[in-house]
Amino acid sequence: MVDTQSVAGDQLKAIIERVERLEEEKKALADDIKDVYAEAKANGFDTKILRKIISLRRQDRDERMEEEAILELYKQALGMV
């Protein structure tokens, strides 16, 4: 007969260890991204704009066009153009 507490405990430990490893990888990636932004800034690029460009590239074309159209409409309504 299998000890269910032992099996569940082993499985739980394995899951927790996997999450911990992934969290470490996530932190390492975040540090790498931070370094790339620092390099970009040192080379004269505006990191705020770089982040915006990356955000825009994540969107599909239609979603981006819709967002830009709404932004333009709001700017016109506020007399910003």
N, C-alpha and C positions, 0 to 999 in steps of 0.2 A: 504494500500500500504506500502511496506517495504522500508525503507530508505537504499538504496544501499551503501551509504557512511558509514553509521553506521555499516552495516554488514561487509563490506570490512575492516573497521577500527578495528572491534572486531577480525576478523580473522587474520589480520596482527599483532595485538598486541599479540594474542595467539601464533602465529608462532615465533615471536621475543622472547617471554618469554620462549618457549620451547628450542630455540637455546641457550639462555642465561643459562638455567639450564644444558643443555648438555655441554656447555663450562666449567661450574663450575665442573661438574663431570669429564670432561677430565683433568682439572687441578689437581683435587684430585687424579685421577689415576696416572698422571705423577709424582706427589709428592710421591705416594706410591711406584712406580717403582724406583724412585731415592733412596728412603729409603732401598729398597731391595738390590740395587747395593752397597749402602754404607755398609750394613750388610755383603754382600758377600766380599767386600774389607777388612772389619775389620777381617774377618775369613780367610784372606790370598788368596782369589781368585783373579785372574786377570780379571777385569771387561771388558777390551777390548776384551779378548777372550770369555768371557760369551756373550757379545753382538754379536760376530761373530757366536757363536754356535746357538744362538736364531735366527739369520738371516738365517743360514743354515737349521735349522729345519722348517722354514716357506716354504722352497722350496720343491717341490716334488723330489723324488729320481732321476728321469731321468734328471731333470733340474740341480740338484746338481752335478751329475756325469759329465754332459756336461761341466759345469763351471769349475770343477776340472781338466778335461782333457785339456781344453783350457789353463787354468792357467799353467799346467805342460808343455804344448807345448811352451808357451811363455817363461817360465823359461829356458827351454832347448835352445831355440833360443838365449837367452841372456847369456848363459853359467852359469846359476845360480845353476845348479845341478851337 
